[in-house]
Amino acid sequence: MSNNANVAAAIKEVAHKVFGGYAELLRMPHTARFSIGSVIACMPFPMVGMTITISVQHYYGNYSLAGVLTAIQAIALAVSSPLLGKLVDKFGQRQVSIPTILVWIVAAIALTTSITNRAPVWVLYCLTPFLAAIPPWGAMSRARWTTMLKGDRERTDRALSLSGVFDECMWIIGNPLASTLAVISGLLAFSFTGVCVVIGALMFLTELTTEPKSQTQLAREAGLTREEYREREAAKAQRMRERDAADRARREAEARGDDEQAVQAAVDRAIADSRAGKKESIWGPGLIAVCVTWFSLGAFQSASNISIIAFATEANMKQYTGFVFACFSFSSLCGALVYGAKNWTIPLWKRFYFCLIVVNLGVGTFMFAKHLWVIMIIYLLIGVCQAPTWINGNQLMLHLVPPTRFTEGVAWMGAMNSIGSSAGSAIAGVFIDHMGSHGGFLMATVLAITSLAIAFVGFRQIKSSTETPTLTEVSV
């Protein structure tokens, strides 16, 4: 009995260490409602692309067309996401989200009707971009967390990990549903997605107490115009960057044993360098490096996704593709749970590159798989690093952009990923039509290797952006 009690106590202790921090966050007033609501509202992300691919291949028998349509939707998403993120920061989450949702619902109904009736291809080209009218739910949810936990680095990191956990739950549920429902009927898949959008939006947008104030509201309270307010906040951010640079230069000079005059010279030089690198926009070398990396990440992952669908179709196992993707998401969910439960002391840039290498090299092995279940096993192995990669990217945003423009920064990161996804799916579709699924996997491998190369080109910028011991904060 004592051994069983000890085992039970050990399991309880481990569970508390893993889930205790997440439970604490969700016990905060109103947080569970907007967190779960954002996940439900995000169902178009896992379902739309796969539904389009399966439905178009079924009615038109053409992977190239399916790849082009998903590419168009991804490009439109890449264009609209930063714009919507910027509008949300300026005018507020509810003011932007409600009309955006209405546009998406109308577009989904029109596209589904066109595909099932085998409408001319140009009609599909015209309707598909409007499916990008999706509010940046993930970025808006993370903005709420960072506003609520401002200044608490450990809990902010855990909240971003929790958001990653919820995201993976969305993919775990959405992928098998999309593959199953789309095989039955594209109309059924889009109808289910629309219901999720409405329910999730109601849960998220009716929770008003945690909604961050928009730039318009903050400027009005300060008695300023929005442009004057943004200039004031940019000046505050610059002063904090100068202070961080001066503190870092002083510590390094003192560690070298420099005299007081040399220390002051190093501080003055660091401040001058910080001022010389001042930009009016959020764009700097670190943000550019992360966005380019996210572009390539989206490219090879979308190429591998459409290749897996083709591989399963060749093996008469198309109905199981969603479960394969769900395994990847489940593994990623486990990785997010463990990753977010630990307060990491390893530098962020090291964690970022390690997870990226595991995911990229793992996807590169798909071209050697002989069975769909082999791909599933590979997904289970490498998926543990998928969510941590995205969590690291979100944490990088906290170092690269001021909090009042965090939604815009995350939206840009997602936009570049969408652009990469569009390129990857379009290119892979052509290779699949000419060479079968093996050609798609070959292209995915090339893109994965290219992704790593691009990521290491930005190594210096990504490393330098995370050298500050605390997150960039702006008092609002």
N, C-alpha and C positions, 0 to 999 in steps of 0.2 A: 504493500500500500504506500509506503514511504517513497519508493522509487516512482510510482505513478504520480504521486503528489509533486515530486521534484520535477518530473517531466512536464507536468501540467503547468507548474510555476515557471519553468524555463520557457515554455511555449508562450505563456502569457506575457513574460518579460520581453521576449523577442517581438511579439505582436505589438506591444506598447511602444517599443523603440521604432518599429517600422511605421505603424499607423497612428501613434499617439499625437505626433505633430500635425498630421492631416486632420485628425478628429478635433484638435484644438482650434484649427482654423475654421472648420465647418460649424463649430459651436458658436462662433462669433455671430451676432445678430445679422440675419438676412443674407449671409454669404452663401449658404447652401442653395438658396433659391436662384440667385443670379448665376451661380456656377453651373448648376444642372441645366438651367434654362438655356445658357449659351451652347452647351453641348447638344441639346435637342435641336436647337435652331441651326446648328452647323451641319445637319444631315445632308444638305446638298453637296458638301465637299466629297464624302466617300461615295455617294450614290450617283451623282449626275454623270461624271466621266465614264464610269463603268456601264451605266444604263445606256448612254449614247453609243458606246462601243459595241455592246452586245446587240442593241436594237438595230443599229445601222448595218452591222454585219448580217443580221438575220434578214432584214427587208431589202437590203441593197447588195449584199454579198461582196463587200469591198472594205478591206482593212485600211486602205489608203484614205478613203473617204472618212472612215471612222477616226483615223488619226488626225486628219485635217480639221474635222469638226471639234474634236477635243482640244486641238491646238488653238483654234479660233476662240473657243470658250476660255482657255487658259490665258491667251493674250489679252482678251477683253477683261478678264479678272485681274490681270497684272496692271492694266491701265486704270481700272476702276477702284481697286483696293487702296492704293495710296491717296487717290482723290477722295474716296469716302472716308478714309482715316483722317485726312486733313480737315474735311468738312465736319467730322465728329468732334475733333479737337476745337474747332472754331465755334460751332453752333450747338453742340450737344448730341447725345446718343439717340434720344427719342426723335428729335427733330429730323434726323437724317435717316434713321432706320425704317420708319413707317412707310414713307413713299417708295423706298428701295424695295421693300418686301412686296408691295403691290405690283411693281414692274416685273419682279421675278415670277410671281404666280401667273400673270398673263402670258409671259414668254414661255413658261413651262407647258402650259395648256396648248399654246399655238404650235410649239415644236413637236410635242407628242402627236398631235393630230396630223401634222405634216409627214412625220416619219411613217406612221401606221398606214397612211394613204399613199405612200411612195410619191410624195410631191417632188417636183423638179429640184435638183441639187441646189440651185441658186436660192431657193426659198429657205433651205436649211442654213445656207451661209448667212442669210440675212437675219434669221431668228436666233441663231446660236449665241451671238455676242450678248444678247439681253439676259442670258442665264448667268452672266457675271454680276448681275445686280443683287449681290449678297452683302449685307452689312458685315463689317469686320468683327464678328462676334468674339473671336478669340482675343483679338487686340483690345476690344472694349472690356472684356472680362479681366484681362491682365491689368488694364489701366485702373480698374476699380480696386484690384488687390494692391497695386503699388501706391495708390492714393491712401488706402486705409492703413497700410503698414509702413508708411513713409518713415525712413530713418532706421528701420529694423531690418538689417541686412539678412540675418539668418531666417527670419520668418518670411521675408520677401522671396528669398530663394526657394523656400519650401512651398510658398504659394504658387510660384511659377512652375515648380515640379508638379504640384497638385493639378494645375491647369493642363500640364502635359498628360497626366494620368487620365483626366476626363477626356482629353482629345483622343487618347488611344481607345478609351471605351467607345467613343463615337465610331472609330474605324472598325473596331471589333464587331460592333453591331451592324454598321452600315454596309460593309463589304459583302458579307454573306447574304444580307437582305437584298442588296442591289443585284447580285448575280442570280439569286433565286427568283425575285420578282420580275426582273427584266427578261428572263427566259420565258416566264409565263406571259407577261405583257408589259410593254414599255409604259403604257398608260397607268397600270397598277403601280409601277415603281415610282413614277413621277407624282402620282396622287398621294402615296404614302409620304414622300418627301415633303410635299406641300403641307400636309397635316402637321408634320414635325416642325416645319418652319413657323407655322401659326402658333402652335402650343409653346414652343421655345421662346418665341418673341414675346408672347404674353407674360410668361414667367420672368423674363429678363427685363423688359422695358417697364413693367408695372412696379418693379422694385426701385423706388426713387431715392431711398435714403443713402444708398451707396454710390449713386451716380456721380462721377467727378464733375466739377463745374467746368463749363466750357470757357474758352478764352474770351468769348463775348461777355459771359457773366462776370468773370474775374475783372475784365477791363472796366465794365460798368461799375462794379463795386469800388474800384480804385479811382473812378472818375477820369479814365483815360480812354482813348480810342484803342481798337484792337492792335493797330500797328504800333502805337506808342507802348502798349503793354508788352508786346513781343520784343521790342527793342530793349525795354527795361529788363526783362527776364534774360535776354541774351547777354546783356552787360553783367548781370549777376553771375550767370554761368561762367563767363570769361574770368571774372574775379576769382571764382572758386577754382578754376583750372590753374590760374596763376599761383594761387596759394598752394595747391597740391604740388605743382611743379617746383615751387620754392622749397617746400618741406622735403620733397624727395631729393632735391639737389643738396640740401643741407645735410641730410642723413648720409648720403653717399660721400660727401666731402669729409664729414666727421669720421666716417668709417675708414677713410684713407689716411686719417691723421693729419689733415691739412690745418694750417694755422688759421686764425680768425679772418685775416684778410683774404686768403684763398677761398675760405668758405663763403664769405660775402660775395666774392666775384662769381663763384659758381651759382649762387642764388640769383644774382642779377642777370646772369647769362640765361638761366632757366626761365626767368620771367620774360626776358626779351624774346626767347624762342617761342614761348607760349603766345605772346602777343603777335608775333610774326605769323603764327599759324592760325590766327583767329579768322573764323568764317561767319558770315551772316546767316548762312543756311545750316541745316543739320549735317550736310555732307562733309565728311572728312576722310582721310585715308583708311581709317579703321572700318567705318561704315561701308565704304565702297568695297573693301576686301571681303567683308561678310556677305554683302549682297551678291557679289560675283560668285562667291562660293555657293550661295544658295541657288543661284541660277544653274550651276553645273550639277548640283545635287538633285534638283528637280528634273533635269534633262535625263540622267541615267536611270532614275527611279521610274519615271513615266515610260521610258523605253522598255524597261524590264517588265512593267505591269502589262502593257499591251502584248508583249511577247509571251508572257505567261498565259494570257487569254488565248492567243493563237496556238500555243503548245497544247493547252487543255482541249481546244476544239479539235486539233488533229488527233488527239487520243480519245475523242468522244467522251470527254470528262468536263465539258464546259460548265456544267452546273456546280462543280466543286471549286471553281476558281475563287469564289468569294470566301470559302473556308480557308483556302491557302493564304489569302491576304489577311484573313482574320487571325491566323496563327502568327503572322508577322506582327500584327497589332497587339495580340495578347502578350507576346514576348516583349514588345516595346512597353506595354503597360507594366509588366513586372520590373523591367529596367527602370521605369520612371518611379515606381514605388520605392525601390531600394535606393536609387540615386537621390531622391528628394529627402529620404529619411536621414541621410548623413550630412553633417556639417563639414564640408570638404575643406582641407587645408592645402591640397594640391592646387597649383595655379590653374586658373580657368582655361588659359590657352592650351595647357597640356591635356586637360580633360577633353577639350574641344577636338583637338587633332587625333587623340587616341580613338574616340568614338567614331570620328569621320573615317579613319583608316579601316576600322573593323567593318563598317557598313559598306564602304566602297569595294573593298577586296572581296567581301562575301557575295555581293551581287555579281561581281566578275566571274564567279565560279558557276553561275547558272548555265552557261553555254556547254558545260560538261555533264549536266544532269540528263539522265535517260528516262526519268519517270517524274510525274507531277509531285509524288510524295517526297522525292529527294529534294525538290525545291522547297517544299513545306518544311523539311527538317533544317535546311540551310536558313530559311527565314526564322525558325525558332531560335537558332544559334546566334544569328547576327542582330535579331530584333531588339535584344536587350540594350543595344547602343543607339537605336533609332531615336527614341524619346529623349534620352540624355543629350543627343546632338542638338535637337531643337531647343531643349531647356538651356543648353549652353549658349545657343544663339540669342535667346530672349534675354539671358543675363548679360550678354555682350551689349545688347541695346541699352541696358541701364548704365553702361559705362560710356556710351557713344552719343546719346541724345539727352537733352533735358527732359525732365518728367512731363512738362506741359506739352511736349511733342512726341511722347512715347508711343501713342497710338499710331501716329504717322510713321515713326521709325519701324515699328513692327510690321505695319502694312507694306512698307517698301520691301522689307525682307521677304514677306510672303509673296509680293508681286514678282520679285525677281525669280523666286522659286516657281511661280506659275508660268513665267516666260520660258524658263528652262524646260518645264514640263511640256509646254506646247511644242518647243523645238524637238524634244526627245520623242514625243508620241508621233509627230508628223514624219520624222526621219525613219523611225522604227516601222511605221506603217508601210512605207515604200519598200523597205528591205524585206518585210514579211511577205508582201505580195509577190516579190521576185524570188526569194530564197526560203520562204517558210519561217517557222519560229526560230530556227537556228540563226538565220540572218538577223532577226531582231535581237537575240541574245548577244550576237557578235557586236552589234552596234552598242548595246547596253554596256558591254565590257569596255569598249573603246571610250565611251563617255565617262564611265566610272574612273578609269585611269586619268583621263583628262581633268576630271573634277579634282582629284588629289593634286595634280600638278598645279592647277589654278589656286587651290587653297594654300599651297606652300609658297606660291609667288607672293601672296599677301601675308606671309608669316610674320614679318617684322612689324607690319601695321597692327595685326591682331594681337601680337604679344605686347606691344607697347601700349595698346589701348586698355589692357587689363592690369597694368603694373601698379595703378593707384590702389592703396589699401582699402578704400571705401568707395561706395558707389557715388556717382555724380548726383548731387542733390541741389535743388533750387527751392528756396523757401517761397511758398505762394500763400 
